[in-house]
Amino acid sequence: MRSTGPNYVFEMGQSLSASQREKDFFIAIDSDGCVFDTMEIKHKECFCPVTIRHYGLQAVSKFARQSWEFVNLYSVHRGMNRFPALVEVMDQLRKRPDVLRRNVSVPVLEALQDWINSKPKLGNPALADAAAGNEALMDALLWSEAVNEAVAEMVHGVPPFPHVHDSLARAAEHADMMVASSTPVEALRREWSEHGLSGYVGLIAGQEMGPKSHQLSTTAASQYAPERMLMIGDAFGDYRAAKSVNACFYPILPGEEEASWERFLNEALDRFLLGQYRGAYENDLIRDLRTRLPKRPPWELK
């Protein structure tokens, strides 16, 4: 039987609210690339083509695609919010010799970086508020809205990874659960509802509700013992969010998602519930994640 989860209070435009704790354990779960195999299709078929078209990078599309995919899929930056990811990709492109030889003008997104540095909730609503009268920020907003349109058109019918349903059903018997993501909440609600997963969680939190660290600190940090909180994710942003509230972290390894969920179902969840998760077991899993997500792109290593 599915759990309806704790009674989180949230509507669009309001702030997150602390949970009414129902169970002794708490589990937060990332969505893209963690529960759903949507990272590849979203970045390769939506984000990257929109970025090349919007910012006029057709003449260096090969290198733009390489940088976009490295930053967002295959590096330590995996899972980064779209706005700092966009700045990171442009910064990489401006330094690449292959791009410099093409004499292509790669945008300097200084206004967007300044807005990111102001530490807003990194989503379209906050950017729209800041973009009034600012042409550069309005341009970034138009890019982000075009990405959302592409995702809504392209990404549907992508089921969760094998073992996700069974894992969440079993975890919900013991833990209050939420989605903690940097994806827009509208897309999250659509995907989790489409595949019958929304009943396992009490809250679906997206980018409009602030970074994952804020989501966790606001909803759960004061409600549960640190060793009874767990974040499941596929990137180091998820790991940092977990450690910001001293929670445990379970990695879904990129390229080994099915095996990672099977291990969670058959081994890691029991260790977490029995208080045997922290220490060497967790550290070994995090080490595996580090080997799959390097800091430097391959073209810098040649």
C-alpha positions, 0 to 999 in steps of 0.5 A: 500500500502506498503512503500518502506521506506527511502533510506538507503545506505548499502551493506555488508562490508560497514558502516551504513548510516543515513536515508534520513528522509521521515516521522516525526516518526521512528520505529525500529523492532527486528525480532526473537521472536518479528516479527517471532516465531523463537526463540524457534526453533532456540535455541532448534533445532539449537543453543543448539544441535550444542553447545552440540555437538561442545563443547562435553557436551553430558554427561551433555546435560540435564543441558546444554539445561536448561542453554541454554534455560534459558539464551536465551529464559526465562531470562533477557538475552533473545535476547543476541548476540550469543557470550556473550550468549555462554560465559554466558551458559558455566559460568553457567554450570561450577558453577552448582553442578549437572555438577560438580558431573559429572566431565565433563570439561566445556570449559573456553572461555577466548579468546572469552570473551577477544574478546567480551571485545574489543567491535568489531561488534559481528558477524562472519566477525569480529570474522574471522578477529580476529581468524587468528592464534588463535585456541580458536577463530577459534573454536568459529567461527566454532561453529558459522558457524555450527549454521548458517548452522543448522538455514538455514537448519531448519528454514523456513516456520515460518510465522510472528505472527498474526497482524504483517502484519497489524501492519507494513502496518499501521505503514509504513503510518506514520513512516520510519521503519527499522529492528534492530537485532542481527541476521545475516543479510543474515538470516534476509533478507531471512525471511523478504523477504520470508514472504513479509515484506521487503517492509515495511522497508527501512533497514534490519540491522543485527549483522554485523552492530554492536549492536542495539544501534549503529544501532539506533544511526547511522541511526536515532538518529539525524533525529527524535525527541526522543518521535517520535522514537520507538523500538519494541522488545521482550527482555531487549537488545531491551529496552536498545537500545531504551533508548540509543537514548532516544526512546520509547520502546514497548515490545512484551511479550514472551508467549503473542506475538499475544496479544501484536501485537494486542494491538500495532495495536489497541491501542499503535500505536495510542498513539505513533503517538498522543504523548500519549505513554510515562509515565505510559502507557509505564512503565506498559508495561515494568513492564510486561516484567520484570515479564516474564524475571527473572535474576536468573535461577530456579535451583538457587532458590531451 
